[in-house]
Amino acid sequence: MSNVDLSGVAKVYDDDLLAVEDVDLAVEDGEFLVMVGPSGCGKSTTLRMIAGLETATAGEIEIGDRVVNDVRPQDRDIAMVFQNYALYPHMTVRENMSFGLRLAEHDDGEIESRVEEAAELLEIPELLDQLPKQLSGGQQQRVALGRAIVRDPDVFLMDEPLSNLDAKLRTQMRTELQRIQEELGVTTIYVTHDQTEAMTMGDRIAILDDGELQQVAAPKTCYDRPNNEFVAGFIGSPSMNFFDVTATPTDDGVALAGTGFETNLPIDLPAGEYTLGVRPEDLAIATGDGHIDTVVDVVEPMGADNFIYLQPAEGSGEITARVDSEYHPEPGSTISLGFDPADVHFFGEDGERVPLDDEPKTVTTA
């Protein structure tokens, strides 16, 4: 097993396209780190630089105690699992899993032992003599994982390996991947655009946007204390609601004035212009005078909950509330929404989080 360290890593393509900018990232030995962000944010490019499939324009990449910038991919002791399973159709599962070991001229007995152990771990020993065309998508993905596992690498690199699976199987394979990684204890860097995968799988998550690292922390930390407005809006489903507000300090806290609402909160916040963030699950239906008057647009039943999409009674924009499934207002009706002061987030004009009550600011790099 090995740690992976990136120091000032950047990637600029020939047409002066800056794909990754000055990334500092330390992945601990045995850690499961998930890199997540929207399409085009630079996460796959970063992974490919770690693998050696892309050359870093600047910075240093270290695996274990070796700087590997000039080391060939096959000599970096990594194994990569792609979105495309890339199985040889004319080879059996056993032959696909053992192919890399045979190229490396390992002993036949060792190859057979590694393949059998990986098949048991992946719960596919009965498939070893079948061809890929006889397998389901989930089974093919397990074979692709097995091909990586038998190499016994220092680091696993996974680039959206579950995106071709249906929703139910994707959920099942998320659990399986976590189990396998915990049993093997191998340092794993996993790339996805799916924030649900990031929140449920990673020991920590690294969030990128437009080639820049926005925050690296445990999933719950990113959810509870997002570093900036981008992270706040990206992590969590449905996304956080944002309101432009003006803050005026008072004797017992701060008065907030936004389009269509005014409220007082018992918090210490300097005077100024802010973006107020409130998650849909932290909005409550208010009795009497609510903080925000809204008009119901769409109610989306989700089983245990209802998602209510609303328009402000004054101004423009969209507000989302996540409420109990028993509450089902009629479209066009007017409701008032309130929130607990402990559940709000504030962001400055630069988009950065404004800590409250001496809350420490989460660092962007690790």
VMD Tcl script that draws the C-alpha trace (Angstrom):
set ca {
  {0.00 0.00 0.00}
  {1.09 3.60 -0.59}
  {0.14 7.18 -0.03}
  {-0.38 9.49 -3.02}
  {0.74 13.13 -2.87}
  {0.14 15.86 -5.43}
  {2.00 19.16 -5.06}
  {1.11 22.09 -7.33}
  {-0.05 19.76 -10.09}
  {-1.37 21.47 -13.22}
  {-2.33 20.47 -16.74}
  {-2.38 22.85 -19.70}
  {-3.15 21.52 -23.18}
  {-1.53 22.78 -26.37}
  {-4.38 25.15 -27.14}
  {-3.72 26.92 -23.80}
  {-6.69 25.18 -22.21}
  {-6.11 25.06 -18.45}
  {-7.65 21.75 -17.36}
  {-6.19 21.45 -13.84}
  {-4.73 24.30 -11.81}
  {-2.27 24.03 -8.92}
  {-3.77 21.00 -7.13}
  {-2.32 20.05 -3.73}
  {-3.72 16.77 -2.44}
  {-2.50 14.13 0.02}
  {-4.19 10.72 -0.03}
  {-3.30 8.61 2.98}
  {-2.14 5.01 2.86}
  {-5.24 2.78 2.69}
  {-7.67 5.70 2.28}
  {-10.69 5.68 -0.03}
  {-10.75 9.18 -1.54}
  {-13.45 10.24 -3.99}
  {-12.84 13.07 -6.47}
  {-16.13 14.60 -7.49}
  {-17.33 17.54 -9.54}
  {-19.34 18.45 -12.64}
  {-18.33 17.31 -16.12}
  {-15.21 19.09 -17.34}
  {-13.97 20.04 -13.86}
  {-10.62 18.24 -14.25}
  {-11.17 15.19 -12.03}
  {-10.50 12.54 -14.71}
  {-7.51 14.50 -16.01}
  {-6.08 14.54 -12.49}
  {-6.60 10.80 -12.18}
  {-4.96 10.19 -15.55}
  {-1.94 12.24 -14.48}
  {-1.60 10.06 -11.37}
  {-1.81 7.00 -13.62}
  {0.75 8.40 -16.07}
  {-1.71 8.47 -18.97}
  {-1.42 12.27 -19.05}
  {1.77 14.26 -18.42}
  {1.57 16.93 -15.74}
  {2.48 20.38 -17.07}
  {3.66 21.46 -13.62}
  {3.94 20.09 -10.11}
  {5.01 16.82 -8.57}
  {3.22 13.48 -8.22}
  {4.45 11.08 -5.56}
  {3.32 7.48 -4.99}
  {4.76 5.96 -1.85}
  {8.27 7.36 -1.55}
  {8.77 7.84 -5.32}
  {8.24 10.88 -7.48}
  {6.61 9.32 -10.55}
  {6.32 12.22 -13.01}
  {8.77 10.51 -15.37}
  {7.85 6.92 -14.50}
  {5.98 4.89 -17.13}
  {2.37 3.92 -16.24}
  {3.23 0.20 -16.09}
  {5.99 0.92 -13.58}
  {3.91 2.98 -11.14}
  {2.38 -0.07 -9.39}
  {-1.18 1.15 -9.90}
  {-4.24 -0.63 -11.28}
  {-6.97 1.30 -13.10}
  {-10.64 0.48 -13.54}
  {-12.48 2.39 -16.25}
  {-16.10 3.18 -17.08}
  {-15.68 0.86 -20.07}
  {-15.01 -2.67 -18.80}
  {-12.62 -3.34 -21.73}
  {-12.82 -7.14 -21.42}
  {-11.43 -9.32 -24.19}
  {-14.57 -10.90 -25.71}
  {-12.81 -14.08 -26.88}
  {-11.30 -14.81 -23.46}
  {-13.01 -16.43 -20.48}
  {-13.33 -14.58 -17.18}
  {-10.34 -16.51 -15.87}
  {-8.26 -15.55 -18.90}
  {-9.30 -11.89 -18.69}
  {-8.38 -11.69 -15.01}
  {-5.03 -13.42 -15.48}
  {-3.97 -11.71 -18.71}
  {-1.85 -8.98 -17.10}
  {-0.11 -11.45 -14.81}
  {0.79 -13.69 -17.75}
  {2.25 -10.74 -19.63}
  {4.37 -10.06 -16.55}
  {5.45 -13.74 -16.65}
  {4.26 -14.70 -13.19}
  {4.35 -18.35 -12.18}
  {1.28 -20.35 -13.28}
  {0.56 -21.49 -9.74}
  {0.70 -17.94 -8.40}
  {-1.56 -16.70 -11.21}
  {-4.16 -19.38 -10.52}
  {-4.07 -18.67 -6.78}
  {-4.52 -14.90 -7.26}
  {-7.39 -15.37 -9.72}
  {-9.20 -17.82 -7.41}
  {-8.78 -15.52 -4.39}
  {-10.05 -12.48 -6.31}
  {-13.02 -14.47 -7.67}
  {-13.97 -15.50 -4.12}
  {-13.66 -11.91 -2.90}
  {-15.87 -10.71 -5.76}
  {-18.29 -13.64 -5.33}
  {-17.90 -14.79 -8.96}
  {-16.02 -18.13 -8.76}
  {-18.78 -19.85 -10.76}
  {-18.22 -17.43 -13.67}
  {-14.52 -18.10 -14.25}
  {-15.05 -20.28 -17.33}
  {-17.70 -18.09 -18.97}
  {-17.22 -15.50 -21.72}
  {-17.99 -11.78 -21.18}
  {-21.02 -11.94 -23.52}
  {-22.62 -14.44 -21.11}
  {-22.39 -11.97 -18.20}
  {-24.60 -9.13 -17.00}
  {-23.26 -5.59 -16.71}
  {-22.68 -5.98 -12.99}
  {-20.82 -9.26 -13.48}
  {-18.63 -7.72 -16.18}
  {-17.79 -4.87 -13.81}
  {-16.75 -7.39 -11.15}
  {-14.46 -9.08 -13.68}
  {-12.88 -5.71 -14.51}
  {-12.33 -5.16 -10.78}
  {-10.90 -8.66 -10.47}
  {-8.40 -7.96 -13.22}
  {-7.17 -4.99 -11.16}
  {-7.20 -6.84 -7.83}
  {-5.05 -9.77 -9.00}
  {-2.22 -7.35 -9.78}
  {-1.96 -6.57 -6.04}
  {-1.17 -2.89 -6.73}
  {-0.16 -0.17 -4.31}
  {-2.99 2.07 -5.55}
  {-6.38 1.55 -7.21}
  {-7.53 4.29 -9.61}
  {-11.19 4.14 -10.63}
  {-12.72 6.40 -13.27}
  {-16.53 6.34 -13.02}
  {-16.63 2.52 -12.97}
  {-20.34 2.28 -12.13}
  {-21.81 4.80 -14.54}
  {-22.89 2.16 -17.09}
  {-24.97 0.23 -14.55}
  {-28.67 0.74 -13.82}
  {-29.63 2.59 -10.63}
  {-30.36 -0.47 -8.48}
  {-27.19 -2.30 -9.49}
  {-25.15 0.87 -9.05}
  {-26.33 1.09 -5.44}
  {-25.45 -2.55 -4.85}
  {-22.00 -2.19 -6.41}
  {-21.25 0.90 -4.31}
  {-21.64 -1.27 -1.22}
  {-19.57 -4.04 -2.76}
  {-16.75 -1.67 -3.71}
  {-16.60 -0.33 -0.16}
  {-16.48 -3.86 1.25}
  {-13.75 -4.93 -1.15}
  {-11.64 -1.84 -0.49}
  {-11.93 -2.29 3.27}
  {-10.92 -5.95 3.01}
  {-7.95 -5.21 0.77}
  {-6.92 -1.99 2.52}
  {-5.51 -0.58 -0.74}
  {-5.26 3.17 -1.28}
  {-8.09 4.03 -3.68}
  {-8.84 7.17 -5.67}
  {-12.30 7.08 -7.21}
  {-13.61 9.62 -9.73}
  {-17.33 10.32 -10.17}
  {-19.68 13.13 -11.14}
  {-22.34 11.64 -8.83}
  {-22.33 13.41 -5.48}
  {-24.39 10.58 -3.95}
  {-21.56 8.15 -4.71}
  {-19.09 10.59 -3.21}
  {-21.09 11.07 -0.02}
  {-21.71 7.36 0.57}
  {-18.36 5.86 -0.46}
  {-15.46 8.13 0.42}
  {-13.50 8.42 3.65}
  {-12.92 11.92 2.31}
  {-14.07 13.69 -0.82}
  {-12.14 16.12 -2.99}
  {-14.45 18.54 -4.79}
  {-13.23 20.20 -7.99}
  {-14.69 22.92 -10.16}
  {-13.20 24.44 -13.30}
  {-9.86 22.71 -12.67}
  {-9.50 24.00 -9.11}
  {-9.76 22.09 -5.85}
  {-12.59 23.58 -3.79}
  {-12.61 21.47 -0.63}
  {-11.15 18.24 0.76}
  {-12.82 16.82 3.85}
  {-15.02 14.06 5.22}
  {-18.39 13.92 3.41}
  {-20.33 15.16 6.44}
  {-17.95 18.10 6.87}
  {-18.47 19.15 3.25}
  {-22.22 18.91 3.80}
  {-22.35 20.69 7.17}
  {-19.62 23.28 6.54}
  {-19.19 23.80 2.80}
  {-16.14 25.90 2.01}
  {-17.94 28.09 -0.51}
  {-21.16 28.62 -2.41}
  {-20.19 26.15 -5.15}
  {-19.63 23.29 -2.71}
  {-22.84 24.17 -0.85}
  {-24.86 23.98 -4.06}
  {-23.12 20.89 -5.44}
  {-23.22 18.68 -2.35}
  {-26.72 17.69 -1.26}
  {-29.82 16.68 -3.19}
  {-31.96 18.66 -3.79}
  {-29.48 21.54 -3.90}
  {-29.23 24.22 -1.26}
  {-31.50 27.27 -1.60}
  {-29.76 30.65 -1.90}
  {-31.15 34.11 -1.06}
  {-29.51 37.52 -1.44}
  {-29.78 39.33 1.89}
  {-28.63 42.51 3.61}
  {-27.46 42.12 7.21}
  {-27.82 44.83 9.83}
  {-26.49 44.12 13.36}
  {-28.94 44.64 16.24}
  {-28.65 44.49 20.03}
  {-29.63 40.82 20.09}
  {-28.25 39.52 16.78}
  {-28.73 40.55 13.19}
  {-31.65 41.70 11.05}
  {-31.79 40.13 7.60}
  {-33.68 41.67 4.72}
  {-34.19 39.77 1.49}
  {-36.61 40.05 -1.41}
  {-40.03 39.42 0.09}
  {-38.95 38.65 3.65}
  {-37.34 40.03 6.79}
  {-36.19 38.12 9.86}
  {-34.03 38.48 12.93}
  {-31.45 35.86 13.89}
  {-29.55 35.56 17.18}
  {-26.13 35.40 15.51}
  {-23.07 37.61 15.26}
  {-22.69 38.78 11.66}
  {-21.09 42.03 10.43}
  {-23.16 44.44 8.39}
  {-23.06 43.81 4.67}
  {-24.40 41.97 1.64}
  {-24.49 38.16 1.84}
  {-25.90 35.06 0.23}
  {-28.01 33.12 2.72}
  {-28.05 29.36 2.17}
  {-30.68 26.98 3.55}
  {-30.96 23.31 2.62}
  {-34.40 22.03 1.47}
  {-34.69 19.69 4.48}
  {-34.04 22.63 6.82}
  {-37.01 24.63 5.54}
  {-40.16 24.10 7.60}
  {-43.77 25.03 6.95}
  {-44.36 28.03 9.20}
  {-47.55 28.64 11.16}
  {-48.59 32.26 11.45}
  {-46.03 34.69 10.12}
  {-43.39 32.78 8.18}
  {-40.00 34.07 7.12}
  {-40.59 33.60 3.38}
  {-43.91 33.70 1.56}
  {-44.03 31.38 -1.43}
  {-46.38 30.01 -4.09}
  {-46.40 26.25 -4.72}
  {-45.34 25.33 -8.25}
  {-44.85 21.53 -8.27}
  {-45.10 18.79 -5.65}
  {-42.89 15.77 -6.33}
  {-43.68 12.70 -4.18}
  {-40.52 10.71 -3.35}
  {-42.00 8.08 -1.03}
  {-40.90 8.97 2.49}
  {-40.67 12.67 1.54}
  {-42.21 15.20 -0.81}
  {-40.08 17.72 -2.69}
  {-41.99 20.98 -3.08}
  {-40.81 23.42 -5.74}
  {-41.96 26.96 -5.04}
  {-41.72 30.49 -6.36}
  {-41.17 33.45 -4.02}
  {-44.35 35.49 -3.58}
  {-42.18 38.51 -4.38}
  {-39.24 38.54 -6.75}
  {-37.98 35.66 -8.87}
  {-36.14 32.40 -8.46}
  {-36.97 28.91 -7.25}
  {-37.13 27.49 -3.74}
  {-37.12 23.78 -2.89}
  {-38.44 22.35 0.36}
  {-38.19 18.73 1.48}
  {-41.13 17.86 3.72}
  {-42.96 14.87 5.14}
  {-44.90 12.84 2.59}
  {-48.13 13.56 4.47}
  {-47.92 17.23 3.53}
  {-49.13 17.73 -0.03}
  {-50.18 21.33 -0.81}
  {-52.06 22.19 -3.98}
  {-50.12 23.87 -6.81}
  {-50.89 27.58 -6.78}
  {-51.47 27.70 -3.02}
  {-49.48 30.07 -0.82}
  {-47.38 28.79 2.08}
  {-44.87 30.38 4.43}
  {-41.48 28.86 5.15}
  {-39.32 29.20 8.22}
  {-35.90 27.94 9.24}
  {-33.85 27.35 12.36}
  {-30.95 29.83 12.82}
  {-28.66 26.85 13.52}
  {-29.26 25.51 10.01}
  {-28.33 28.55 7.90}
  {-25.15 29.24 5.96}
  {-23.72 32.59 4.90}
  {-21.44 33.32 1.97}
  {-19.65 36.59 1.25}
  {-19.57 38.49 -2.00}
  {-16.53 36.41 -3.02}
  {-18.60 33.22 -2.59}
  {-16.56 32.02 0.39}
  {-18.24 30.70 3.55}
  {-18.57 33.15 6.42}
  {-17.88 31.24 9.68}
  {-20.32 31.88 12.53}
  {-19.68 31.70 16.27}
  {-15.90 31.27 15.81}
  {-16.48 28.22 13.61}
  {-13.18 27.22 11.99}
  {-13.02 27.59 8.23}
  {-12.55 24.24 6.44}
  {-9.27 24.17 4.49}
  {-9.42 23.60 0.77}
  {-6.40 21.32 0.53}
  {-5.14 18.32 2.45}
}
mol new
graphics top color blue
foreach p $ca { graphics top sphere $p radius 0.5 }
foreach p [lrange $ca 0 end-1] q [lrange $ca 1 end] { graphics top cylinder $p $q radius 0.2 }
display resetview
